[in-house]
Each structure stands twice: as C-alpha cells, then as structure tokens.
Amino acid sequence: MNDALSQEAMEKAKAMFPPKAPEAPTATGNGPRLDVGAYLDHHKKPYRIKTIDAGTLYILLDGCFFDQGHKDAGILQTADGRLLYKCFHDGCQGHTWQEARKIISRDDSLAPFMRGGQKKADDKQHDRKPDPADPSVFVSVSSLLDVEEPNRPDLWEREIPQGSLVGISGQWGSMKSYVMQALGLRAAQGQPFLGRRLVETDVFYFDLENPRSVWKRRLLDLAGQDRPERFHMMPLFGPFPPPVFDTEGIAFYNKLAELHPNALFIFDSLVRFYPGGKQTEGTEDSIHAMTALKGFTRWSTTVSFLHHPTKMGG
C-alpha cells in the first residue's frame, strides 16, 4: 500500500489552485470549518497529512473511495476551509466531497467536528435550559457502556493509551521530572514500569528546565551504565535547545512525529515552551500550547507534558 501520493498526483494537486496575490480574508475563511483529521479518525479512515500551496491534503491510505485500485486520492481543505475530494485518476475525476462524505458518514451531522466561527441560528437548540423533570437531560449508564470506542493499544498498560495527550501536574520539587525520566528510559528499553507493561518505542525528551548535572545524576540513578539507544534527549544544554511552540518549532515537532510514528514525546515543563520565552501563563498561551501538543498526536505519537503552577499562580 502506498502511503503517499505519487509525484505526478502531487503536481496535479498543486496545480488545482495556482498562486495568486494575497487578498483579505473572506467570511468563509473566518467561519467554522471541518476538523478533517478528527472526522477521519472518528470514522476510522487512515490518512497522512501533506501541506501544499493550495492548503492541507489528507492522503487516504486505503485508496480512493470509489475505486480501491486507485491509491492516489485525498481530501483537500483549502486555506479558506473549502473541501474537495480528489482522485488523481481520470476515471474518478468527477467525484465530489459531498459524495465522499456520504460514503464516510452517510447523513450524520458534521457539527461535532466543526471548529471555530460564530454560533449559527441552527444551533439554538443547544442553548435550551435543562428541565429536571425531563429524563432525557441525563446520560444513562447503558447508553455510555454501549458506545464502541476506538481500540487503541496502551503505551503504558492501563494508564496511557498510545497516541494520547497526557499532562503531569504538581508543585515545584514534587519529582515530576524524575518520574517521567524514569518512564521514558523504561519505554526506550521496553521494560515494565511500576509493575505494568510498557511498549518499547522511541522516546524524545524535550527539556528546557533541568541542568546537565541533574541529568547525569538521574541517569546514573535510573539506568546505571545502560545507555538505551531509543532514548533521545534534547535538553537546554545540548547543541540545539528544544524549540518553543512558534511556527518553526511546531513544524519541527510535527516533522519529527511523522518520521517516528508511535513515539513518546515528553515536554518539561510546558510553560517554558510558550512562544516569546514567557514564564507566565494566560488563556491564549494555554490554548495555543494545547492545540500544538494535540496536533503532534496525529501520527499516533503519545505526548506528555509536565506542568506546575507558574510564578503568577496559574
């Protein structure tokens, strides 16, 4: 199975929207748009992401919906949020996003996967106040247990699912870093941690907090003379300190996740990765960081971050 479009298909995709002069954002660009990744994940349609001049191309790893023999197919989301279905074989040129949507999710609402924009009049039913005499305002145990969840294997047995986003929070000096360094070293060796199985994987520890002396002491404590090859450190004192979550930094981590699917990323500590070297935390900073971290999981990367109250008490 090809996991990327052919070069010829990529050129066709780029040619769909030739370069043009910048223009003011349209209403469509500022409105709600489909989170295509979340939509495809929910409906178990595997994909890879490719950024091209026209927008974001979600390459369908199972091939074309309309002809399984065609492997060069994808869903293109343009910069203003429009969606196009493209199979780059002549026999499928006429198929549209609307047809692809019918195959993926029939007539199910796209509302759960829409992000951003202003609330529409159609959403007013969500503003209704709950009536305590109405049993439908409660979720029953049966309805919850009967929902089929995606079968994701655990990275750390019964604790951390593969491809999840996990936060470790605590006060200064509560040994958060020590615990995650220990977990990372065990994962790189495929050894159990605290009595539970850990899947062996590549571990990338991004550290903007701990000095060289602390790392050396803890490595000796936790691993002795073992030097696990799958444990990769990017500390503050290294040749390249870990980049913060600006545009270039996010691109770096996304590329690394693409190169090492199923890896474990650990960020220590989160507040130090905010753009601009901030040491305080605001709502916008938190949203920006969480969006970046969640994005790294699209390649089944398990992402963990350490967090403690900031100097401003956040």
Steps between C-alpha positions, in 0.01 A plus 500: 500500500638842407494740792554811290376640175713456190705797385275540198193513722664753730573727206135475392390588852721810506371604157139497620552838666766707320679768704319830522549834668416514872151623575299589807353205693152403386206426723547132422859514619394645836203269547476149641688231313512123511777342708573247227752305709254452789224409253711234324634366832146459635392305192820293497628620164884500516680791342821699477523876489682691226520880496493645149455851361127444455443402864512177700470167320380198698642203307274194532718199581227251402473652155212656310148458643365436153767265363722311745754449224576871497750590771552868409199653675439750775283772654626855452408773747584837353626795702146642523359169626343364180511123445574315178529130429770412250593167349777568252390233253298601195218255578420673832534864402132583550460388860435765765549553872125466552511149346801405712324624814202273424734202487684595819210604725176485301274789611646531850548855621843657465435728799716299747802557274453869422749741656500880533264762363187652645203301626232453237126538545469124442689443823247677720361169625828455688422814702187356657504466879478151653168402652545285814170324423629392157693168523663565162731762655694219668738249339416143596763248601376264228536758221856572609611137533347408165708756310783337307829680556800473265722211607823680581780292650660624821850643498507452877262225603168629638643850545601672173338408165716517188451829319353686798580838656591474870574777748702447820440782749643577841683754713868584466718221638226232482725273286294530181811508284656206681192283446471587130872453441467155657195417288674621184813294565291188563295557183819536296608158633159333490514428874203504742443814704351483849394142435317566172598428143653774284517472123855550370514813289711802408493759780575869447548703819488877439633681808525876553537473877755252639878569489768254390595401856142398584472290185826317562408418859155375405622294206739321736219451752247373249703314238844447650744437218224403254478734204171432320535597135130578462506771769570834331567811707466860387593694817567867559877436504508300174629619161145608416260580784144388434308757295202677655153472350532769238436424132846353437497303826163340430617406150810337653299283742244406235776388265667300778169329583451414133849349484447297821135388515390345832779681689470652848557876531559654846508880548654633824351737602214633291514868596858527371386403148266797464614730216697806600662332801211582729509371855139591571187333370191651345194344339626565146838345584332188636270461199791549261714242681220243529417535130864446407538197730179339376618546142812293566283195580370465144777248426404289807768686695436486874559849638562575868566839654606601851328798654528687828345824630668799341654796678169677457315213666341363178 
